[in-house]
Each structure stands twice: as structure tokens, then as C-alpha cells.
Amino acid sequence: MITRKDFLKKTSLTALAGLSMPAVEKIHLSAASASPAADDVLQPLVIATWDNRKATDAAMKKMIESGSVLDAVETGVRLTEDDPEDTSVGYGGFPDRDGVVTLDACIMDEEGNAGAVACLQHIRHPVSVARKVMEHTPHVMLSGNGALQFALTHGFVKENLLTEKSKFAWQEWLKRNDYKPVISDKNHDTIGILALNSKGDMAGACSTSGWAFKMHGRVGDSPVIGAGLYVDNEVGAACATGLGEYVMKTLGTFLIVELMRNGSTPQEAVEEAIDRIIKKYNKTDMQVAFLAINKKGQHGSYSITPGFSYALYQGEENEKREAPSFIK
């Protein structure tokens, strides 16, 4: 019986258009072939990193109400950005090592449009600023003070995002001054959320305050299109969480969507993306995780180490699930 290690070793020698592909038939999927048959009933779904069931619930309700996948993902992320108990997103997010809360976010719609903000201060809902960037500028990303000024001109309110809880954690960290970006189910980052409606349209969004006590000015993968998030309405969508530097260096979500374009299932694609990171950097003592969906309503989840959970709302069920991992 062939082991998974042998399988990966064998398939890593196979390449298509510069991409190492799982051992599946390489068929280019057109929009029509990737979509469910006309007689099939496509179940809408919303999927999000970590146990963000409140976010998936809000997103599903918004999608049913408005029919818009873009409205759905923005609504789900905004709810998480509002939560002061979530110390890795929005209001209440842990600050950088200078005690400053800086936020990153991006959003993509079903037409391939994208908007992002990086190192944004004082604005509670960076995902909505990202949407404004997408809809009201010729750009994809604004950063720093430019992003702040843009937000203020579009009616966003400047406020202090550093809660007493996060301030206390930062002050305690200053006493130790150790910087260990360990990402787990108890110390996680980023909400990444993907939605699929009954017509087969997809959208996605990401938001984060990044590593706790990071260097001031550090930007992770979350606002980077093709790293923290990628949506191609002909094929599928993917989002990431964990140690963003490795997601950026491998353009993980773009890779996943391209793997699905060439015949991989969402599960095969996320596993290959994780395997690429491990193979290239020979590093398994940190966490990176991916979620993916395709036009058929299938999804995939995978992480390097155990402990990555996600929320899936499909059909009548909105439930927390545990993702499989490379390290058992």
C-alpha cells in the first residue's frame, strides 16, 4: 500500500504550467463544467476560519435577505470586528510592540474586483473600508495614514481600538519582551470568510489585527490578494489563517484556486498548498491553515498542526468543525 509520503514524493515530480499537481486528471474546468448541473439544487454555504459561528450565521442571514454574497461576507466580518473579546480582529485586537492597534483587511466579489487596507489605525471596520477602496477608487490597496484619511472622508469614525484588556496584555508582554508567534486554537488570528449563493456566485473577505506585539508597520497575508484570500467565480475561493509570512511567500490561496481550476477537489487543493509550505521551508513547528470552496458547494480544510477549527453553515446546520492536519 502506498503511503501518503510516497504519494506526495511521486506527485511532486509532476508539473502542469509550472504547478506541482496532485495525481488527478488534469482537466481545465470552464465556468460551465465547474458549475452544478441545471437540475441540481445548489445549497448556499458560508464558511469561516476558527469557531466564528456567529459570523457565519450573520452572513447567511444577510445572504438570504439581500441575495448578495458580497454583503454576506462583509456582514460576517463586521460582526467579528465588533467583538472586543476577539483579540486578533478589529476592536480589542492586540496591539503591536509599540502599543498601537493596526488592522489589515481585504474583500473580493464575484466579478473579481478586490479592495484592501493595510496598517490601518483607529477604524473599527477595516473590511468595510476595503470595500470602499474596491468600489470608489481605481486602486486595490491603501495603507497607513492614506487608508485612514480615505476612511474618514467616507464617513468612518476615528476611535481608540485599544481596550483595557488588550492594553493590559501588552503591558504584561513588555515585562517579558518575548516574541513568539505561536498560533493555536487558543491564540489565533484572522477571520477569513467565504460565501456561495444558490446561483453559484462567490465572495470572500479577511480581517485581522495580525500578530500580537508585532513590529510596528508589519503587514501579514490577510490584505494581500492571492495570499490571505482569493476568489475566482469560475472556479472557487480560498482563505488563509496562521503565520502569514509563509502564506505570502507561497501565494497559498491563489495556488489553491489554480489547483481546483486544473481538477483538484477543494480538499486536495488545500492539502497540496500545505504540503508546498512544509516541503519548501521544512518547518512544521508553526501553524498555517486554509479553507476552500468550489462551484459545486464542496469545501476543504487543512492545517499544518492540529487545533484549527472552522465554522460551516450549509443547509440547516451551522456547526464548528475540526480540520485535518499534516501533523497528527
N, C-alpha and C positions, 0 to 999 in steps of 0.2 A: 504493500500500500504506500503510495507517495505521500510524504509528509508535507505540511504547509511550507516548511522551509525549503524543501526541494522544489516544490511547485513555484515559489517565488523566485528561486535561483534560476529555474528554467525559463520562466516567463520574462525575467528581467532582460534576457537577451533578445527579446522580440521587440521591434520598434515599428511604429507607424507614424509617419510625418514627424519624426523626432520624438515621439512619445512612447515610453515603455508601457505596453498594454497587458491587461490580464489575458489569460488564454481563453478568449471568447471570440466568436466570429466577428471580424471587423466589418461592420456594415454601416455605411453613413446613413443616419436617420434623418429623413426630411421631416418638416413640421407635420405633415400628414401621417407618416408612418409612426412618428413618436406619439401621436395623439391617440386616445382611445377610439375604438370603432364607434360609428354613429349610433349603433344600437346599445352601446354600453352606457351605464349611468355612472358618471364620474362623481365620486364623493369629494366634496371640498375638504381641505385639510389646512391646519395651521400647526407648525412645529417650531419649537424654540429651545435654545440651549438651556441647560440646567432645569431646575424644577420651577419653571415660570408658568404654572398652570393658570394663574390669574391673568397673565398676559395673553396666553392662547385663548382663554375664554373671552376676554375683551375683544381680541382680534376677530374671532369667529362671529361674535355678535355684530360687530361693525360690518363684516363682510356680508352677512345675511341682510343687514339693514340697508347698506348702500350698494352692494354688489361690487365694490371696488377692493381689489387685492392690495392696492397701494394704501388706501385708507386703513385697511385692516392691519397691516404691519406697523404703520405709524402709530395707530391707537395702542397696539400691544406694547410697543417700546415705550411710549409716553407713560403708560401706567407704571412700568418698572423704573423709569427715570424719576418718577414722583415719590418713590418709596425710600424713606430715609434709612430703613433697615437694610437695604441692599447697598453695601459699602463699596461696590465696584461699578455702579452705574448712577449717573445723574446726581441729584440732590442727596447728600450724605456719602457720596463716594470718597474713598480715602484720598488724601492729597498727595502731591509729590514730596520730595525730601525738603523742599522749602516751605511746606505748609500750604501750597496753592492747589486748589482743585482744578484740574484741566481735563476737558472732555473731548472725546472723538466719536464721530458717528457717520454713517452713510445710509443711503437708501437707493434702491433701484426699482423701476417699474417694469411693466410687461412689454413696453416698447424699447427697452434697452437704454432708457435715459437714466442718469445717475447724478447724485449730488452728495457732497461730503463736507464735513468740517473737521479740523484738527486743532488740538491745543486751544480749545475754546474755553474761556473763563466766564463765570457769572451768569450763564444762561442755563436754566434748568432742563430745557428740552432741545438738546443738540440735534436729535433726529428730525425735528420739525424745521430747524434752521437748514439742515442738509436738504430737506425737500424744497425749501425756498431757493436755495442755491441752484437746484436742479431746474426749477420751474421759472426762475426770474433772472438768471444770468447765463452768459454763454460758457461758463466755466463748470468744472466738475467739483473742485475742492477750493475752499477758502480756509485760511488758518490764522491762528493767533489773534492779534488785535484787529486785523482786517475782517475776520469772521465775526468778532464781537461787534464792530461798527455796523456791519451788514445786518446783523440780528437786530440791533437797536433801531435801525432805520425801518425795519419791517415789523415793528411793534412788540418785539420781545422785551421783557422786563429784566433789568440788571438786578441781581440779588446775590447774597452771600450763600454759597453752597456748602460751606464747611459747617457741619453740625457739631454739637458738643461731643457726641460720641466719636466722630471721626477725628476731631481735634485732640481728644484725649489719647486715642490710639497713636496718632502722630507724635505726640509729646512723649509717650512711653517708648516709641521706636527711637526717638532721638537719644534716649539714655543708652540704648544698645548699639544703635547706628550700624546694624547689620542689614544686608540687602540680599535676601534670599527669595527669589521669585518662585515660590512653590505654589502651584495651582492645584487645588483639590476640590472635593465637593463641599468642604467647609471654608475654603478660601478661594473662591472662584471669581472669574471676571467675565464681563461681556454678556449682554443679551444679543443673540443673533436669532432672527425670526424669519420664517419663510411661509408663504401662503399660496394656496392653489384654489381657484374657484371652480364652479361646476362647468364653466366654459373652457377650462384648461389654461387660463391666464395665471401668471405667477408674478410675485413681487417679493422683495426681501428688505430687511433693514438690520443694522447693527448699532449698538451704543455701548460706551464704556468710559470709565474713568481711568482705565489702564492699570498697570502695576501699582500697588500701594507703594508710596515713597520712592517712586521712580525719579530719575534725573529730570530736572525742570526742562521742558521742551520735548521730552521723549514722546514719540507718536508710535503707536502699535499698528497692528494689521487691520483693526476694525474700520477705519475710514478709507482703506485702500481697496479700490475696486479690483477684484481678481484675487485678493488675499483674504480679507475678512468676509467678503461677500461677493457673489457673482450670480447673476440671473440672465438666462437666455431663454426666452419664451418658446423657442422652437424645441428646446431640449429639456432643460431642468434648471435647478438652482441649488446653491450650496452656501453654507455659512460656517464660520470657524470660531473657536474659543481656545484659550490657553496661552502658551508662550508665543506671542505674536511675531517675534523676530523670525522664527522658523517657518511660520505661515507665509510671511512676506518673502523670505528667501526662496520659497518653492512655489509661490503663487498658487496656494493649495486649492482655493475654490474654483479658480479658472481651470486648473488641471482636472478637477472632479467633473466639471460640466463637459469638458472636452472628452474625457473618458466615456461619459454617458453618450455623447454625440456619436462616438465610434462603437457603441454596442454594449457597454458595461451597464449593469444594473446600478442603482444608487449605492447598494451595499458594497459591490465590487469596487466601485469608484472611490468611496471613502477609505476603504482598506488599502487600496493602491497608493492613495495620497499619503497616508500614514507610513506605509512601507517605504516610500520615497524619502521621507524625512529621516527615518531610522537608518536606512541604507547609506544616505549621503553624509549624515553627521554622526553616525554611530553613537547615538545618545538616546537613552531610554529613562533617564532619571528626571524627567520633566513631563509636563502634560501638554498635549495638543489634541484637540478633538474636532471632528467635523460632523455636520448633518447635511443631507442631500435629499432632494425630491426630484421626481421626473414627471412628465406629462401624463403618465398613467395613474398618478396618485400613489406610486410606490415611494418608500423612503429608505434611507440608510443612515447608520450611526456607527461611529468607531472612534476610539481614542488610543493613546499610547499606553497609559496606565489606567487601572481600574478607578472607579469613582465618578465617572462622567455620567450624569443623568440628563434627561431631556423631557420636555412636555410635548405630547402629541394629542391633538384634538382632531379626530376624524370619525365621521358617523355620529353616534350618540355618546362616545367616550372621550373624555378629556383626562388623560392619565399621565402620571410620571412613569418613565421607563429608564432602565439602566442600559447603557450602551455596552456592547462587547469591546474588549480592549486587546491590544497586542501583547501586553504583559498580563498574564492570567493571575 
